[in-house]
Amino acid sequence: MSHRMSLFGEKFAGESGISLLMKDLGAALAGGDQIMMGGGNPGYVPEIEQALMARLGKLSEDVNLFRRAVGIYDAPQGEAQCIEALADYLSQTYGWPVGPENICLTNGSQTAFFMLFNLLAGPCRDGVHRHILLPVTPEYIGYADAGVHAGTFVARRPRIELIGEQSFKYRLDFDVLGLSDSTGAVCLSRPTNPTGNVITDAELKELARLTEERDIPLLIDGAYGLPFPGLVFGEAQPFYSNNTVLCLSLSKVGLPAIRTGIVIGPEWIVQALGEMNGIMSLAPGSMGAVLVEPMLRDGSLIDLCRTHVQPFYKVRAEQAEARLKGALRGTPCRLHVPEGAMFLWLWMKDCPVPAQVMYERLKQRGVLVVPGHHFFPGLEDDDWTHKQECLRITYSQNPDDVMRGLDIIAEEVVKAYR
Amino acid sequence: MSHRMSLFGEKFAGESGISLLMKDLGAALAGGDQIMMGGGNPGYVPEIEQALMARLGKLSEDVNLFRRAVGIYDAPQGEAQCIEALADYLSQTYGWPVGPENICLTNGSQTAFFMLFNLLAGPCRDGVHRHILLPVTPEYIGYADAGVHAGTFVARRPRIELIGEQSFKYRLDFDVLGLSDSTGAVCLSRPTNPTGNVITDAELKELARLTEERDIPLLIDGAYGLPFPGLVFGEAQPFYSNNTVLCLSLSKVGLPAIRTGIVIGPEWIVQALGEMNGIMSLAPGSMGAVLVEPMLRDGSLIDLCRTHVQPFYKVRAEQAEARLKGALRGTPCRLHVPEGAMFLWLWMKDCPVPAQVMYERLKQRGVLVVPGHHFFPGLEDDDWTHKQECLRITYSQNPDDVMRGLDIIAEEVVKAYR
């Protein structure tokens, strides 16, 4: 049988860099004794697992709850009681102007972004081909292939602020932001995957002001962010505004395989997503929504995130940062300040060995990381050497393994500078 | 804020006929005492509910099972143990050449078809704009909007075989099939939604032969079909061949809100779907897969479908058919032979009142059905009056309501002929 695909098929089903990488990681992992520091799987936080297991137990005993979770198609916008609980929580806690008409559930955050990007970018009726502007790269690898049309993403370099001897932070460079009539939306993850950067409240407020002025939606990917799961280690505040589309997820709460994305935004965008859900998915799944709905109502989800999930990652971040900094002292390497998420972002400044080669060497040594050049979607043809000098290192798994992995990473990196 | 969408957005987020209809149905239902005979929600079959609730209880007590179901991202192809169980079951039971490399899970059947249609139809590298051929209409309403490109669907009229005084059956008309180099794939649902038709084994075999000759994939939508959930009331056999892409679902087993689609097909298509899953969904959800995996292994899922699910619908089909035929005796109306699924398909032959008006009259009387003209995707500009003469009537819900609804339908229909 021939393998005849449409151009759409070739684009989406062809092997992208990221899919090759993921297969490579998968194969290495299947090969045996490897330390997985390459993925985005959340760690297992006992307290939240217990709460979710107890709730799942209820679903297994109460036929009405069971039917609500598994036996009835939701409307394309998502499970109504959960949406109501979310609207109540967000409006009462933060005073945001959010009602049920401002919330749509999706089969995970990735699906939400696939829909949002293609809703807001690409050829438009007025003849303009609009793009999604990523104002700060590095940015999430999963965006790269999500545009139906070529040229979906346009990205900017950040300013790099050096901090002390061994740290740095990316800053949104407003001088090169370049909003225009071709900007379909602006998008950033906060905390940023892969860097652990948290764009400051001031930066975000200014970005919202500039985009609102020009009537451009501002997509904030809060998969790791605020108000939940809250993998933010400093003082940053949850943010919402008239032109904000805030995307949350239950994955980093501990439910990645339940695929529940939450989009909070202007009514016309939420309506559009509902329509797209209908056509592309019939309806989003209900299980995640029904599991957490009472935990949103009684505040226990946010409490668990604050008292257990956030500290779980914060402690690991501090330990990992200290270990790697200690082992790399004296090299030109710097770490991005780990302000959130579950990654260290290592900048091997002026290193003669590029990230791709370092990735392969580390794989040989049994440590799986992700080479940094994959995290610059929309900046592909750029000759910025910085792109070849970074590694993303996940610290969410077993701490002993993580420490062992960090030591091996440091050994290889130190060797590379000799 | 302006509502600026891309053309892609306008296509998918604009209000389609079907979405308006769904909203209309939703609003009517929310309005109070209505009999819902318009949806595709499965009924509640106690025996399968009990089995699934027991299994869910296990997931809530065993942390390793719990993590597998909710706490770990699957590979984009789907949960490996469930895929293996499916491959074992299908190859051992039916002798099909199916291994894990031939199976991909998706977030529901609708998502599978969205991916398959756009993978196989649309503009291709060789300059041909390929289409999905629907060889028998009426066909599933959910296909209509799923093509990224205009002209995704081309459809054929069936032959109509009159049976007795009050029945009929659609037959695949091979004389007008018209396979060509522009045919990207052929697709049919079996049993057919909306008609309850089951394309015969002979028809299917011939269709598979003709498509295989031309190297065209044959998509069989088995959401209601074989081997599970098995809502087939006669002797039809499960079918698979070298060029078949068989799509199954856990929805009609009783898990519509868990969103689990299963695609069985050639390796290159399964690989492509895995890539598309990765980009569009990151990974499919695991809950459905983990729930049913042991029930596939020990055969209990199929047993429950045979001994409880199929009879549940078969009895309802027989009762509904008898009631409606009895009430319509003497009119020119005919019912499609209810061979499967959960719908009666009423043909109001030569009725002066078109289906859309009948739908509105019935809604006024508190009975919600779906007017038939929505079920001819790809045949939109056709002047076939048959399209305006049919109603889809769901009989899966509470039997007392269904009987009451059928009586009201018959009253209105009889009145229309006066």
Interface residues (C-beta under 8 A of the other chain):
Chain A: M1 S2 H3 R4 M5 S6 L7 F8 G9 E10 F12 A13 G14 E15 S16 I18 S19 M22 G26 G39 G40 N41 P42 Y44 E49 L52 M53 A54 L56 G57 L59 S60 E61 V63 F66 R67 R68 A69 V70 G71 I72 Y73 D74 A75 P76 N107 G108 S109 Q110 T111 F114 M115 N118 L119 L120 A121 G122 P123 C124 R125 R130 G142 D145 A146 V148 H149 G184 E212 D215 P217 N242 N243 S251 G254 L255 P256 A257 I258 R259 P266 W268 Q271 A272 L273 E275 M276 G278 I279 M280 S281 L282 A283 P284 G285 S286 M287
Chain B: M1 S2 H3 R4 M5 S6 L7 F8 G9 E10 F12 A13 G14 E15 S16 I18 S19 M22 G26 G39 G40 N41 P42 Y44 E49 L52 M53 A54 L56 G57 L59 S60 E61 V63 F66 R67 R68 A69 V70 G71 I72 Y73 D74 A75 P76 N107 G108 S109 Q110 T111 F114 M115 N118 L119 L120 A121 G122 P123 C124 R125 R130 G142 D145 A146 V148 H149 G184 E212 D215 P217 N242 N243 S251 G254 L255 P256 A257 I258 R259 P266 W268 Q271 A272 L273 E275 M276 G278 I279 M280 S281 L282 A283 P284 G285 S286 M287
